[in-house]
Amino acid sequence: MTLLKTSSLNAIAVVVKLLVGLFLNKILAVYVGPAGYAVIGQFQNAVTMITGFASGAINNGVVKYTAEYSYDEAKQVRVWQTASRIAISCSIAFAVLIAISHKHLAILFLKDPEYGSIFLWFACFLLFFVLNALLLAILNGKKDVQRYVLANISGSLVMAAVTGALAKGMGLYGALLALSINQSLAFFATLFLCRKADWFRLHNIWGRFDSVAFRKLSGFALMALTSAAVVPLSQMLIRNKLGQELGWDAAGYWQGIWKISEMYLMVVTTTLSVYYLPRISEITNGAELRHEIVQGYRIIIPITALVAVVIYLLREWLVQLLFTKAFAPMSELFVLQLIGDVVKIASWLLGYVLVGKAFVKVYMITEVFFTLLFVVLSYVLIPMYGVKGVTSGYLITYVTYFLTISFILVKYKHI
């Protein structure tokens, strides 16, 4: 499976996901406004953190070792069985903790105990959320791109139906409720698609715990847990700073520009996870690895830069299309955000080498350091430049990250 072929197949899922995202974005903007949009961002970050820990954070490891052991089904099965035991045990434990502390979580993340029931719903559906992610990781590692694409399309359609209906009928509460359950409902669609795959047998997924597989997965767990903790937390801290300094509408403007970045970069980031992670994991030759990286820069960076330019030229029209007039101040945030996006993708092409080659310590140190740098820069620049201070900090962070990762990989002779 080549990068172009994978990108083409993945583009189908991305187009559907993008259209769903545009639809839901408009629904949420209309029914919750800028301040409510910021609250939704806070909850999405909370969900990312909790599910990262509840899954045992082993899904990238499942992708890597499923791809690496493509020649040995017995080793793959030991990885899957161990991963399922970790994921199920952790998700049940976290579901209980969430249910017990649901009101405290609502105050911590959403500043309102009335949203405690949202976390109860989340606790009830958490197991299915985690199992869905595990099945997708296996499909990714098996390079079963067709099923992987169909599963993602199914998840997007479920998300559109559930979020659209609940947000329209129940406003902000309905939107939060949908976000707490929709990925869990997608599990049943993914399960249906996997049922006829050659590898899909219950005894392949649920079996004995293998200590060797656990040690291998634990390195990826440390990397994923680091990201699951620091990245969403950094966004929450920045939103809180914006809310305190400039008001929650300002936090909503930044959430809006961040969402635009997420939507148009989706085709790149999903291709990186679907193609690059398993591909880099299986490469053992340095020249072959350099070829893959160069190929990525030749194809992905020009496309990302071109789309960023188009978005900048259409920025005012896009704000009206995707949001409402209340979000008009977002138009001033595009320049630095879009430049930062291009640099971000350039750095991620190198950063995936750290994940694929299991550079655990280097990954964890750089992830924590540069996430902290983003928060510190934002806190310093927000009082000086307003919301533009966050986009400035974003650009500076990723320029520094790109230079650092380049230096590390050159030093260790991986590029």
Sequence and secondary structure as in RCSB ss.txt:
>XXXX:A:sequence
MTLLKTSSLNAIAVVVKLLVGLFLNKILAVYVGPAGYAVIGQFQNAVTMITGFASGAINNGVVKYTAEYSYDEAK
QVRVWQTASRIAISCSIAFAVLIAISHKHLAILFLKDPEYGSIFLWFACFLLFFVLNALLLAILNGKKDVQRYVL
ANISGSLVMAAVTGALAKGMGLYGALLALSINQSLAFFATLFLCRKADWFRLHNIWGRFDSVAFRKLSGFALMAL
TSAAVVPLSQMLIRNKLGQELGWDAAGYWQGIWKISEMYLMVVTTTLSVYYLPRISEITNGAELRHEIVQGYRII
IPITALVAVVIYLLREWLVQLLFTKAFAPMSELFVLQLIGDVVKIASWLLGYVLVGKAFVKVYMITEVFFTLLFV
VLSYVLIPMYGVKGVTSGYLITYVTYFLTISFILVKYKHI
>XXXX:A:secstr
  HHHHHHHHHHHHHHHHHHHHHHHHHHHHHHHHHHHHHHHHHHHHHHHHHHHHTTT HHHHHHHHHHTTT HHH
HHHHHHHHHHHHHHHHHHHHHHHHHTHHHHHHHHHS GGGHHHHHHHHHHHHHHHHHHHHHHHHHHTT HHHHHH
HHHHHHHHHHHHHHHHHHHHHHHHHHHHHHHHHHHHHHHHHHHHTTSTT  HHHHS    HHHHHHHHHHHHHHH
HHHHHHHHHHHHHHHHHHHHH HHHHHHHHHHHHHHHHHTHHHHHHIIIIIHHHHHH   HHHHHHHHHHHHHHH
HHHHHHHHHHHHHTHHHHHHHHS GGGGGGGGGHHHHHHHHHHHHHHHHHHHHHHHTT HHHHHHHHHHHHHHHH
HHHHHHHHHHTTHHHHHHHHHHHHHHHHHHHHHHHHTT  
